[in-house]
Protein backbone atom coordinates (compact mmCIF):
# COMPACT_ATOMS: atom_id res chain seq x y z
CA UNK A 1 0.00 0.00 0.00
CA UNK A 2 1.61 3.26 -1.11
CA UNK A 3 1.99 6.17 1.32
CA UNK A 4 0.16 8.44 -1.11
CA UNK A 5 -1.20 10.92 1.41
CA UNK A 6 2.26 11.58 2.83
CA UNK A 7 3.81 11.97 -0.64
CA UNK A 8 1.10 14.40 -1.69
CA UNK A 9 1.60 16.34 1.50
CA UNK A 10 5.34 16.63 0.76
CA UNK A 11 4.55 18.03 -2.69
CA UNK A 12 1.98 20.54 -1.51
CA UNK A 13 2.96 21.59 1.99
CA UNK A 14 5.07 24.34 3.40
CA UNK A 15 5.55 25.55 6.93
CA UNK A 16 3.20 28.43 6.16
CA UNK A 17 0.52 26.03 4.99
CA UNK A 18 0.90 24.04 8.18
CA UNK A 19 -0.43 26.94 10.20
CA UNK A 20 -2.76 28.51 7.64
CA UNK A 21 -6.53 28.39 7.32
CA UNK A 22 -7.56 24.94 6.14
CA UNK A 23 -10.42 22.54 5.58
CA UNK A 24 -14.14 22.93 5.36
CA UNK A 25 -16.38 22.35 8.34
CA UNK A 26 -17.73 18.87 8.96
CA UNK A 27 -19.75 17.59 11.92
CA UNK A 28 -18.23 15.06 14.29
CA UNK A 29 -20.01 11.78 14.93
CA UNK A 30 -20.58 12.39 18.63
CA UNK A 31 -22.75 15.36 19.56
CA UNK A 32 -22.55 16.91 23.02
CA UNK A 33 -25.29 15.48 25.20
CA UNK A 34 -25.37 12.07 23.52
CA UNK A 35 -25.17 9.21 25.96
CA UNK A 36 -22.54 6.70 24.83
CA UNK A 37 -19.11 7.61 23.43
CA UNK A 38 -17.99 4.80 21.14
CA UNK A 39 -14.25 4.19 21.03
CA UNK A 40 -11.88 2.57 18.55
CA UNK A 41 -8.30 1.56 19.30
CA UNK A 42 -5.47 1.58 16.76
CA UNK A 43 -2.31 0.02 18.19
CA UNK A 44 -2.77 -2.80 20.71
CA UNK A 45 0.58 -2.75 22.49
CA UNK A 46 1.08 -1.87 26.14
CA UNK A 47 0.41 1.84 25.81
CA UNK A 48 -2.60 1.32 23.56
CA UNK A 49 -4.05 -1.19 26.02
CA UNK A 50 -3.45 1.27 28.86
CA UNK A 51 -4.89 4.26 27.02
CA UNK A 52 -8.02 2.37 25.97
CA UNK A 53 -8.47 1.14 29.54
CA UNK A 54 -8.20 4.71 30.81
CA UNK A 55 -10.67 5.92 28.18
CA UNK A 56 -13.09 3.29 29.49
CA UNK A 57 -12.57 4.59 33.04
CA UNK A 58 -13.91 8.09 32.35
CA UNK A 59 -17.26 9.40 33.57
CA UNK A 60 -20.36 8.68 31.52
CA UNK A 61 -21.18 5.76 29.28
CA UNK A 62 -18.32 4.55 27.08
CA UNK A 63 -18.00 1.56 24.79
CA UNK A 64 -15.06 0.02 22.93
CA UNK A 65 -16.37 -1.19 19.58
CA UNK A 66 -13.37 -1.70 17.24
CA UNK A 67 -9.66 -2.49 17.51
CA UNK A 68 -6.78 -2.80 15.07
CA UNK A 69 -3.07 -3.51 14.95
CA UNK A 70 -0.54 -4.41 12.28
CA UNK A 71 -0.17 -7.81 13.97
CA UNK A 72 -3.12 -10.05 14.77
CA UNK A 73 -1.04 -11.80 17.43
CA UNK A 74 -1.16 -8.93 19.94
CA UNK A 75 -4.87 -8.09 19.75
CA UNK A 76 -6.31 -10.88 21.91
CA UNK A 77 -4.08 -10.12 24.91
CA UNK A 78 -4.83 -6.42 24.57
CA UNK A 79 -8.58 -7.03 24.51
CA UNK A 80 -8.37 -9.20 27.62
CA UNK A 81 -6.54 -6.46 29.47
CA UNK A 82 -9.02 -3.81 28.38
CA UNK A 83 -12.00 -5.98 29.29
CA UNK A 84 -10.59 -6.58 32.77
CA UNK A 85 -10.11 -2.85 33.27
CA UNK A 86 -13.61 -2.07 32.00
CA UNK A 87 -15.15 -4.32 34.67
CA UNK A 88 -14.22 -1.69 37.26
CA UNK A 89 -16.50 0.90 35.65
CA UNK A 90 -20.25 0.11 35.53
CA UNK A 91 -20.66 2.63 32.69
CA UNK A 92 -18.06 0.93 30.47
CA UNK A 93 -18.66 -1.75 27.85
CA UNK A 94 -16.46 -3.69 25.47
CA UNK A 95 -18.42 -4.97 22.49
CA UNK A 96 -15.89 -5.90 19.81
CA UNK A 97 -17.22 -8.60 17.49
CA UNK A 98 -14.85 -10.50 15.22
CA UNK A 99 -15.74 -8.33 12.23
CA UNK A 100 -14.55 -5.26 14.18
CA UNK A 101 -11.06 -6.69 14.83
CA UNK A 102 -8.65 -5.63 12.11
CA UNK A 103 -5.00 -6.27 11.32
CA UNK A 104 -2.47 -5.12 8.73
CA UNK A 105 -1.17 -1.73 7.68
CA UNK A 106 -4.66 -0.52 6.76
CA UNK A 107 -6.26 -1.58 10.06
CA UNK A 108 -6.40 2.08 11.12
CA UNK A 109 -8.75 2.93 8.26
CA UNK A 110 -11.07 0.06 9.12
CA UNK A 111 -11.21 1.06 12.79
CA UNK A 112 -11.81 4.73 11.99
CA UNK A 113 -14.42 3.83 9.38
CA UNK A 114 -16.32 1.85 12.02
CA UNK A 115 -19.17 3.44 13.95
CA UNK A 116 -16.94 5.22 16.48
CA UNK A 117 -16.85 8.71 17.98
CA UNK A 118 -13.25 8.76 19.21
CA UNK A 119 -10.14 6.88 18.17
CA UNK A 120 -7.14 6.12 20.36
CA UNK A 121 -3.97 6.23 18.22
CA UNK A 122 -1.19 4.26 19.93
CA UNK A 123 0.87 2.59 17.21
CA UNK A 124 4.60 3.29 16.92
CA UNK A 125 4.77 7.07 16.42
CA UNK A 126 6.01 7.08 12.85
CA UNK A 127 2.46 6.26 11.75
CA UNK A 128 0.83 8.97 13.87
CA UNK A 129 0.59 11.78 11.27
CA UNK A 130 -1.06 9.52 8.68
CA UNK A 131 -3.51 8.04 11.18
CA UNK A 132 -4.34 11.46 12.67
CA UNK A 133 -4.98 12.93 9.23
CA UNK A 134 -7.40 10.12 8.39
CA UNK A 135 -9.22 10.43 11.71
CA UNK A 136 -9.70 14.17 11.19
CA UNK A 137 -10.83 13.62 7.61
CA UNK A 138 -13.48 11.23 8.90
CA UNK A 139 -14.62 13.59 11.67
CA UNK A 140 -13.45 11.61 14.72
CA UNK A 141 -12.28 12.92 18.08
CA UNK A 142 -8.73 11.74 18.82
CA UNK A 143 -6.50 10.72 21.67
CA UNK A 144 -3.01 10.15 20.30
CA UNK A 145 0.07 9.06 22.14
CA UNK A 146 3.29 11.04 22.05
CA UNK A 147 5.41 11.70 20.09
CA UNK A 148 3.13 12.59 17.21
CA UNK A 149 5.72 12.15 14.42
CA UNK A 150 9.28 11.04 13.74
CA UNK A 151 10.31 13.67 11.17
CA UNK A 152 9.55 17.26 10.21
CA UNK A 153 7.18 16.31 7.40
CA UNK A 154 5.10 14.38 9.92
CA UNK A 155 5.07 17.33 12.32
CA UNK A 156 3.84 19.63 9.56
CA UNK A 157 1.09 17.12 8.73
CA UNK A 158 -0.03 17.14 12.36
CA UNK A 159 -0.02 20.95 12.53
CA UNK A 160 -2.10 21.15 9.37
CA UNK A 161 -4.60 18.59 10.61
CA UNK A 162 -4.75 20.20 14.06
CA UNK A 163 -6.17 23.27 12.32
CA UNK A 164 -8.63 21.12 10.39
CA UNK A 165 -9.71 19.43 13.63
CA UNK A 166 -10.44 22.81 15.20
CA UNK A 167 -12.44 23.87 12.16
CA UNK A 168 -14.50 20.68 12.52
CA UNK A 169 -14.95 21.14 16.29
CA UNK A 170 -13.07 17.93 16.99
CA UNK A 171 -11.39 17.40 20.36
CA UNK A 172 -7.77 16.21 20.34
CA UNK A 173 -5.73 14.95 23.30
CA UNK A 174 -2.03 14.07 23.28
CA UNK A 175 -0.35 11.73 25.77
CA UNK A 176 1.91 14.24 27.51
CA UNK A 177 0.40 13.48 30.88
CA UNK A 178 2.53 15.87 32.96
CA UNK A 179 0.29 18.62 31.55
CA UNK A 180 -2.50 16.96 33.59
CA UNK A 181 -0.53 16.26 36.76
CA UNK A 182 -1.70 18.39 39.69
CA UNK A 183 1.74 19.07 41.17
CA UNK A 184 3.08 20.27 37.80
CA UNK A 185 0.04 22.40 37.06
CA UNK A 186 0.15 24.07 40.46
CA UNK A 187 3.86 24.84 40.52
CA UNK A 188 4.14 25.88 36.87
CA UNK A 189 1.24 28.25 37.44
CA UNK A 190 3.31 29.81 40.24
CA UNK A 191 6.30 30.07 37.88
CA UNK A 192 4.14 31.77 35.25
CA UNK A 193 2.93 34.20 37.93
CA UNK A 194 6.52 35.24 38.65
CA UNK A 195 7.48 33.19 41.72
CA UNK A 196 10.97 32.50 40.32
CA UNK A 197 11.42 35.78 38.46
CA UNK A 198 13.02 35.57 35.03
CA UNK A 199 13.82 31.99 33.99
CA UNK A 200 17.49 31.87 32.98
CA UNK A 201 18.19 28.17 32.39
CA UNK A 202 16.60 24.74 32.72
CA UNK A 203 17.96 21.19 32.99
CA UNK A 204 15.83 18.26 31.85
CA UNK A 205 16.68 14.57 32.08
CA UNK A 206 15.52 11.11 31.08
CA UNK A 207 18.55 9.04 32.00
CA UNK A 208 17.87 5.35 32.58
CA UNK A 209 18.81 1.83 31.67
CA UNK A 210 16.76 1.57 28.50
CA UNK A 211 13.53 -0.10 27.42
CA UNK A 212 12.43 -3.55 26.32
CA UNK A 213 14.72 -5.91 24.48
CA UNK A 214 14.03 -6.70 20.79
CA UNK A 215 10.95 -8.92 20.65
CA UNK A 216 11.61 -11.04 17.56
CA UNK A 217 14.69 -12.57 15.99
CA UNK A 218 15.20 -12.68 12.24
CA UNK A 219 14.45 -16.40 12.30
CA UNK A 220 10.95 -15.68 13.66
CA UNK A 221 9.86 -13.34 10.85
CA UNK A 222 9.61 -13.46 7.08
CA UNK A 223 10.75 -10.00 5.98
CA UNK A 224 12.90 -7.05 7.05
CA UNK A 225 9.81 -4.85 7.35
CA UNK A 226 8.19 -7.32 9.73
CA UNK A 227 11.41 -7.56 11.74
CA UNK A 228 11.62 -3.80 12.19
CA UNK A 229 7.91 -3.49 13.00
CA UNK A 230 8.18 -6.00 15.85
CA UNK A 231 11.34 -4.33 17.15
CA UNK A 232 10.12 -0.82 16.40
CA UNK A 233 11.82 1.05 19.24
CA UNK A 234 15.23 0.64 17.61
CA UNK A 235 14.41 2.24 14.23
CA UNK A 236 14.10 5.95 13.58
CA UNK A 237 11.20 5.84 11.17
CA UNK A 238 9.08 4.05 13.75
CA UNK A 239 10.37 5.49 17.04
CA UNK A 240 12.29 8.67 16.35
CA UNK A 241 15.05 7.55 18.77
CA UNK A 242 14.55 7.71 22.54
CA UNK A 243 15.12 11.47 22.59
CA UNK A 244 11.74 11.64 20.82
CA UNK A 245 9.84 8.64 22.11
CA UNK A 246 10.70 9.12 25.80
CA UNK A 247 12.56 12.36 26.51
CA UNK A 248 9.77 14.39 24.87
CA UNK A 249 8.05 14.41 28.27
CA UNK A 250 10.84 16.42 29.88
CA UNK A 251 11.38 18.68 26.88
CA UNK A 252 7.66 19.43 26.83
CA UNK A 253 7.81 20.56 30.47
CA UNK A 254 10.54 23.04 29.52
CA UNK A 255 8.45 24.32 26.61
CA UNK A 256 5.40 24.61 28.86
CA UNK A 257 7.33 26.68 31.41
CA UNK A 258 8.72 28.96 28.68
CA UNK A 259 5.32 29.23 26.94
CA UNK A 260 7.14 28.61 23.68
CA UNK A 261 9.69 26.52 21.84
CA UNK A 262 13.45 26.71 21.23
CA UNK A 263 14.69 28.69 18.25
CA UNK A 264 17.92 26.69 17.84
CA UNK A 265 19.94 23.85 19.30
CA UNK A 266 23.27 22.08 19.23
CA UNK A 267 24.25 18.76 20.74
CA UNK A 268 26.18 15.55 20.72
CA UNK A 269 25.35 11.91 21.16
CA UNK A 270 26.33 8.43 20.19
CA UNK A 271 26.04 4.68 20.43
CA UNK A 272 28.70 3.70 22.91
CA UNK A 273 27.38 0.76 24.97
CA UNK A 274 24.22 -0.53 23.30
CA UNK A 275 26.05 -1.39 20.11
CA UNK A 276 24.85 -4.89 19.17
CA UNK A 277 23.15 -5.09 15.78
CA UNK A 278 19.95 -6.26 17.51
CA UNK A 279 19.51 -2.66 18.63
CA UNK A 280 18.96 -1.28 15.15
CA UNK A 281 20.23 2.21 14.42
CA UNK A 282 19.39 4.50 17.35
CA UNK A 283 21.83 6.14 19.77
CA UNK A 284 22.11 5.20 23.43
CA UNK A 285 22.74 8.79 24.63
CA UNK A 286 22.03 12.39 23.61
CA UNK A 287 22.98 15.73 25.16
CA UNK A 288 21.48 18.90 23.68
CA UNK A 289 21.66 22.61 24.44
CA UNK A 290 18.46 24.35 23.35
CA UNK A 291 18.22 28.14 23.03
CA UNK A 292 14.96 30.08 23.35
CA UNK A 293 14.17 33.42 21.69
CA UNK A 294 15.05 35.35 24.86
CA UNK A 295 18.50 33.74 24.99
CA UNK A 296 17.71 31.42 27.90
CA UNK A 297 18.86 27.81 27.70
CA UNK A 298 17.45 24.34 28.24
CA UNK A 299 20.14 21.70 28.82
CA UNK A 300 18.91 18.22 27.96
CA UNK A 301 20.26 14.73 28.66
CA UNK A 302 18.80 11.33 27.84
CA UNK A 303 20.57 8.01 28.18
CA UNK A 304 19.82 4.30 27.75
CA UNK A 305 22.79 2.70 29.52
CA UNK A 306 22.57 0.39 32.53
CA UNK A 307 24.46 0.84 35.83
CA UNK A 308 24.72 4.63 35.54
CA UNK A 309 23.23 7.60 37.38
CA UNK A 310 19.52 7.74 36.59
CA UNK A 311 17.27 10.79 36.56
CA UNK A 312 13.83 11.50 35.12
CA UNK A 313 13.06 15.06 36.17
CA UNK A 314 13.21 18.76 35.36
CA UNK A 315 15.01 21.65 37.07
CA UNK A 316 15.25 25.38 36.43
CA UNK A 317 17.07 28.46 37.64
CA UNK A 318 15.44 31.86 37.80
CA UNK A 319 16.41 35.25 39.21
CA UNK A 320 14.37 34.59 42.41
CA UNK A 321 14.87 30.85 42.89
CA UNK A 322 14.83 27.36 41.42
CA UNK A 323 12.28 24.71 40.51
CA UNK A 324 12.63 20.96 40.90
CA UNK A 325 9.94 18.73 39.35
CA UNK A 326 9.54 14.98 39.06
CA UNK A 327 6.60 13.05 37.60
CA UNK A 328 4.58 10.72 39.75
CA UNK A 329 3.32 10.95 43.31
CA UNK A 330 4.29 14.31 44.94
CA UNK A 331 6.23 12.43 47.62
CA UNK A 332 8.96 12.18 44.99
CA UNK A 333 9.49 15.89 45.55
CA UNK A 334 8.23 18.83 43.52
CA UNK A 335 9.27 22.18 44.93
CA UNK A 336 9.95 25.82 44.15
CA UNK A 337 13.00 26.76 46.21
CA UNK A 338 13.20 30.55 46.54
CA UNK A 339 16.42 32.37 47.39
CA UNK A 340 14.73 34.06 50.38
CA UNK A 341 14.33 30.64 52.00
CA UNK A 342 10.68 30.07 51.03
CA UNK A 343 9.78 26.62 49.74
CA UNK A 344 6.56 26.24 47.75
CA UNK A 345 5.24 22.69 47.45
CA UNK A 346 2.06 21.36 45.81
CA UNK A 347 -1.08 21.42 47.95
CA UNK A 348 -3.44 19.42 45.73
CA UNK A 349 -4.14 15.70 46.06
CA UNK A 350 -2.42 13.35 43.65
CA UNK A 351 -4.46 11.72 40.89
CA UNK A 352 -3.00 9.52 38.18
CA UNK A 353 -2.29 11.91 35.28
CA UNK A 354 -2.63 9.08 32.76
CA UNK A 355 -6.27 8.89 33.85
CA UNK A 356 -6.79 12.64 34.19
CA UNK A 357 -5.73 13.30 30.59
CA UNK A 358 -8.60 11.09 29.45
CA UNK A 359 -11.03 12.52 32.00
CA UNK A 360 -10.33 16.01 30.66
CA UNK A 361 -10.66 15.00 27.00
CA UNK A 362 -13.91 13.10 27.47
CA UNK A 363 -15.38 15.92 29.57
CA UNK A 364 -14.61 18.34 26.73
CA UNK A 365 -16.37 16.05 24.25
CA UNK A 366 -19.45 15.67 26.45
CA UNK A 367 -19.64 19.40 27.20
CA UNK A 368 -18.62 20.54 23.71
CA UNK A 369 -15.70 22.59 24.98
CA UNK A 370 -12.81 23.57 22.73
CA UNK A 371 -9.96 21.14 23.32
CA UNK A 372 -6.78 20.76 21.28
CA UNK A 373 -3.42 19.53 22.49
CA UNK A 374 -2.20 18.76 18.97
CA UNK A 375 -0.27 22.01 18.43
CA UNK A 376 1.92 21.81 21.51
CA UNK A 377 2.18 18.03 21.05
CA UNK A 378 3.50 18.64 17.53
CA UNK A 379 5.94 21.36 18.55
CA UNK A 380 7.31 19.43 21.52
CA UNK A 381 7.74 16.51 19.12
CA UNK A 382 9.60 18.89 16.82
CA UNK A 383 11.75 20.03 19.75
CA UNK A 384 12.76 16.39 20.23
CA UNK A 385 13.41 15.91 16.51
CA UNK A 386 15.49 19.10 16.41
CA UNK A 387 17.65 17.67 19.19
CA UNK A 388 18.09 14.40 17.29
CA UNK A 389 19.01 16.29 14.12
CA UNK A 390 21.73 18.10 16.08
CA UNK A 391 23.17 15.00 17.75
CA UNK A 392 23.17 13.02 14.50
CA UNK A 393 24.77 15.80 12.45
CA UNK A 394 26.92 17.63 14.99
CA UNK A 395 25.58 20.94 13.64
CA UNK A 396 23.87 23.98 15.15
CA UNK A 397 20.37 23.94 13.66
CA UNK A 398 17.59 26.53 13.79
CA UNK A 399 14.05 25.43 14.54
CA UNK A 400 12.60 27.06 11.44
CA UNK A 401 15.02 25.30 9.09
CA UNK A 402 14.48 22.00 10.92
CA UNK A 403 10.70 22.32 10.65
CA UNK A 404 11.00 23.08 6.93
CA UNK A 405 13.23 20.07 6.26
CA UNK A 406 12.09 17.47 3.75
CA UNK A 407 14.78 14.98 4.79
CA UNK A 408 12.38 12.31 6.00
CA UNK A 409 12.69 8.93 7.65
CA UNK A 410 9.48 7.21 6.54
CA UNK A 411 9.10 4.41 3.91
CA UNK A 412 7.64 5.13 0.50
CA UNK A 413 5.44 1.99 0.65
CA UNK A 414 3.79 0.37 3.67
CA UNK A 415 3.64 -3.40 3.16
CA UNK A 416 5.31 -6.35 4.85
CA UNK A 417 7.11 -7.25 1.61
CA UNK A 418 8.32 -3.65 1.03
CA UNK A 419 11.70 -2.26 2.05
CA UNK A 420 11.90 -0.11 5.16
CA UNK A 421 14.00 3.06 4.82
CA UNK A 422 17.08 1.59 6.50
CA UNK A 423 18.46 -1.81 5.55
CA UNK A 424 21.16 -3.99 7.12
CA UNK A 425 24.33 -5.19 5.46
CA UNK A 426 25.14 -8.87 4.97
CA UNK A 427 26.11 -9.17 8.65
CA UNK A 428 22.80 -7.67 9.80
CA UNK A 429 24.35 -4.33 10.83
CA UNK A 430 22.60 -1.03 10.13
CA UNK A 431 24.21 2.26 9.09
CA UNK A 432 24.59 4.41 12.21
CA UNK A 433 24.30 8.23 12.10
CA UNK A 434 27.75 9.83 12.15
CA UNK A 435 28.21 13.43 13.38
CA UNK A 436 30.00 15.52 10.77
CA UNK A 437 28.82 13.19 8.01
CA UNK A 438 25.08 12.55 8.41
CA UNK A 439 22.86 15.04 6.54
CA UNK A 440 19.63 16.08 8.26
CA UNK A 441 18.63 19.15 6.21
N, C-alpha and C positions, 0 to 999 in steps of 0.2 A: 504494500500500500504506500503510494508516494506521499511525501509530506508537502502536499500542494499548497495548503493554507500558509505554511511557514515560508515557502519559496515566494509566493505571491506577496506576502508581507514584506519580505526583503526587497522586492522590486519596487514596491509602492511607498514604503514607509520612510519617514525621516524623524528626527527627534522632535521637530516642530509638530508633525502630524500626531505624534504620540500624546501630545497634551492639547491638541486642538479640539474643536467641536465636531462630534462624530455621531453617526447612527441615528436612525429614526426611533421614535418611541414605540414600545411594544409592551403589552401587559404581562406581568408575571403570572404564573399558574396559581400561586397561593394569593388570596386576597385577605387583607387584615380582617379579623373577626371570624374567619373560617375556623372550623374546629380542629381537624387533624392536619398536621404538617407531614407530608410524605417525603421520605428520605431515600436517596440512592447513594451507594458507596462505590467509588472507583479507587482501587488500590487496597488490597486486603492483607497487607502486612501488619506488623505490630502497631504502628502509629495509626493506620487506617482503622484497625479494630478498636483501638482506644478512642479515636475521635468519634466513630459511629456510636460507641457505647455512651460517650458523654453527650452526644446529640440526643440519644434516647433517654437521658437522665434530666432533661430540661423540663420546665413547667409546661403544662398543657398536654394535649394528646399528640403523640408522635408515633409514626409507623415507618419501619424500614421495609421497603418494597422491592428493591433491586440492588444487586451487587455485581461487580466486575473486577477482573484482574487479568493481567497477561497470562498468568499460569493458573490452570484449573486446580492444581494441587493444593494451593494455599487457601482456597475459598471455604472449604468445609470447616477447617479449624477456626477461621475467622468468624464464621457464622455462629459456631458453638459459643465462642467467647462473647459475642454480641448478645446472643439470646440469654446467656447467663446474667449478663449485666442488666438486660431489660427487665428481668424478673423482679428487680428491686424497685421498679417504678410502675405502679398500677396503671398509669396513663400511657405506657409504652407497649408497642406491639412489634413483633417481627413476623412479617407475612411475605416470604420470599419463595414463591413457587419455582420449580425447576426451569420454567421458561423465562424467569427473570434473573437467572444466574448466567453470566456471560464471561467468556475468556477470549484472549487474543488481543492484538494491538488495537482493534476497533471496539473493544468492550466498552470503552468510555462513551461512545456514541449510543450504544444500545441501552446503557443505563440512563443516560440523559434523555434519550427519546422515550423512556418509560414514563408512566404517569406519576412523576415526582414533582415536588415543589422546591426541594433543596438537594444539592449534590455535595457530598464530601469528596474532595480531591486529595488523595494521599498516596499516589504512586511516587516512584522516584522523581525528583523535582525537574529533571530535564523535560518531562512531558507536560509540566504544569501550564505553560502558556497556551499550548494547543488545546488542552482540555478546558481551561478557563474560557478561551475564546468561544468554544462550541457551547458551553453552558450558557454564556451570555447571549449568544445568538439564539438559543432556544428559550430564553426567558426564565432561567432558573436562578434562584438564590444559591450562594456558594459559600462553603467553608473550605479553604484550601490551606494545606500545610505549607510551612516555610521550608526552604527558600522557594520563591515562586518562579525561578528560572535558573539556568546555568550559563547563559551568555547574554550579551547586551541586546541582541535581537529579541530574545525571549522577554527581557525586561521591557523593551519598547512595546511588544505585543500586549503585555499585561497592562501597561499604562494606557494604551489605546482602549483596551477592553474595559478597564476601570471606568473610563469616561462613558462608554456605551452602557455599562451597568447602571451608572447614576442616571443617565437619560431614560432608562427603562424602569427606574425605581426598584432595582434589584439590590438586595443587601449582600455584602461581601465581608466575610471574616477571614483573617489570616492567622496562622498558628504561632504567633509571637506572644506567648502567654504572659510574659512579664508585664505587658501593657494592661493586664487584667489582675495583677497581683496587688493586694491591698497595700502592703508595705512599700512597694515601689511607687504606686500612685500617690500615696500620702507624702512620702519624702521628696519625690520629684516635683510635686506641687509646691512644696516649701522652697525647693531650689529655684523654681520658676518665679516664685514670689520674692526672691532676693536673699534668702537665708544665708547663702554662701558668697554673696557678692558676685563679682565677675568671674566666670569659669575660665581658668587659664589652661588647664590640661586635665586629661583623663587617662586612666589605664584600665584596659579591659582584657580579660583572660578567659580562655577555655583550654587549659592545659590538663591533660589526662592521659590515660594509658591506651586509648583507642576504642574502637567499637568492635562489632562482631567479626569473627573470622569468615573468610570466603565460604559460601554455603555449598557450592558444587565444584567438583573437579571436572577437568575436561573429559574424563572417561564417562561421566554421568550425563553429558549433554551431547547434542548432535551438531550444533553450529557455534561459531564464535559469538554471534549475536545472542544466542540463548545463554552462553557462558557469562557474558558480560551483564545480561539482564539479571541473572540470579545473584551475581556478585557485584551489584550495582554501585555499592559505596566506593569502589576503588577505580571508577572511571568518570572522567570529567563531564562527559556529555550527560550522564545520568545523575551524578551527585553534585558536581561543581567543586569538588575537593572539600575537606572538612572545614576550611575557612568559611565556606558558604553554607554547607549543610548543618553545621553545628554552631560555629562561632558567630553566626548571624545574630543569635540572641543577644550577645554582649555588645556587638556593634550597634544593634538597634537601640539598646539602652542609651548609648552615647549619642546617637542621633536624636532620640526623644528628648534628652536633657538639653541638647543644643537647639532644638526646634528647627533642625535643618540637616544637611548632609555635607560631607567633606567636599572640597573643591579640588583636592589633589592628594596624592599619596606616593610614598616610596617604601620599599621593603626588601626583605630577603627571606629565603626559605630553602628547603631542600628535603632530601630523602636519604637520611643518614643511617637509620636503624631498621626501619621497616622496609627493607630493600628486596625481599624475595619477590620473584615474578608473580606469585599468587596475589600480590597486593597491587596489581594493575599499574597505574601511572601516577597516582596522586602523591603529594609530598607528605612527610610526617611532621613537619613543623613550618610555621610561618611567623614572621614578625614584621609588622607594618606600622609606619608613622603616617597618620592621616592629618591633613591640615584643613581647617574650616575657613570660611570667608573672613572671619575676624582675626585670623592668624593663630588662634588657639589650636592645640594639638590633641589627638587621641592616639595613644600608644597601645598597640594591639599585639597579643601573643596567643597562638593556639598550637598545641602540640599533641601528637599521638605517639608517645613513647613511654613504655612501662618503667617503673622504679625511679621516677623523677618527682620533683616537686609538682604537686597538682594544685590548680586553682580554677574555680569557675565563678567569677565575680567581677564587679566593676567598682572603680575608685575614681575620685576626682578632687581637684585642688582649685579652690577659689580664693578670692582676696579676703574673705571672712572666715574660711574654714574648709573642711574636707567632707566628702561623702564616701561611705563604704556600703555597698549593696551586695546581697547574695540571694539568689533565687531559692525558694522553698520556705519552710516554716520560719517565722521571724526569730526563733531562738538561734538561728544560724548567725544572726547579727546584721541588722541594717541600721545605720546610724548616720546622722549629720553631726560632725565633731567640729564645733566652732572654736575659733582661736581665743574667745573670751572665757572658755571653759564650759560653755553650755553644750549639752548633748541632747539631740532631738531624736527620739526613737518612735517607731510606729505605734499608734494607739489602737488601731482597728484589729478585729479578730481575723485570724487566718482562715481563708477558704481556698481550696484547690484551684489555682488559676486555670488549669486545663479544663475544669468544669465551668468556671466563670466565663471564659471566652465563648463558650457555647450558650450559656444562659443569656448573655448580653445579646448575642446575634439573634437567637430565637425570640427574645423579647422585642427586638426591633422589628422582626418580621410580623409578629402578632399585633404590634401597635403601630405598624406602618411608619416607623421612624427612620430617618435617613441614617445609613450605616454603611461606611466603606472604609476598610482597612487596606485596600489593594494598593493605594498610592504609596503609603509609607512601607508596606510590605515589599513593593517593587523596588523602592529606592534604598531600603536597607539591604535587599538582595544585591542591588548594584554596588553598594558600598563594599560588600563581601567580594564581589567579582572584581571590582577595582583593585582590592588588595591582592587577589590572586594574580591578576595581570601584572602587578608590580613585582611580586615575588618570583613569578615565572620568567619575567623579562629582565629584571634588574634595573628597570627604568623608573624615572619619575613620570607619572601619568596624571593628566587632568581628568576630572570627572566628566566634563562635557565631551572630550575626545573619546573617553572610554565608552560612554553611553552611545555615541554615534558609531562605534566600531561595528563592522560587518564581518569581523573574523569570528566565526561561530564554531561551536563544538558539536552540533547536532548532526545525525545522519541525514542523508538525502532521501532514503527509503526506509520505512518501518516495516520489517518482515523478518521472520526468524531465519530465512535463508539469504538475507541481505547482509552487506558488510557494515559493521559499525565504523565510526569515524577513525578509530585507532586500532591498528592490527599488530599482532605480535610477530616477531621474527621466527625463524625455524626452531629456536630454543624456547619459545614461549615468552620472550621478554618484550616489553613494550617500550617505545621511545619515551624518555622522561624529559620534561621541560628543563631547559638549560639556560640559566641567566646569562645575558650577553649574546645569546644565540636565538632563543625562542622569540618569534614575532607574535604580538598580541593586538596590534593595531593595523 
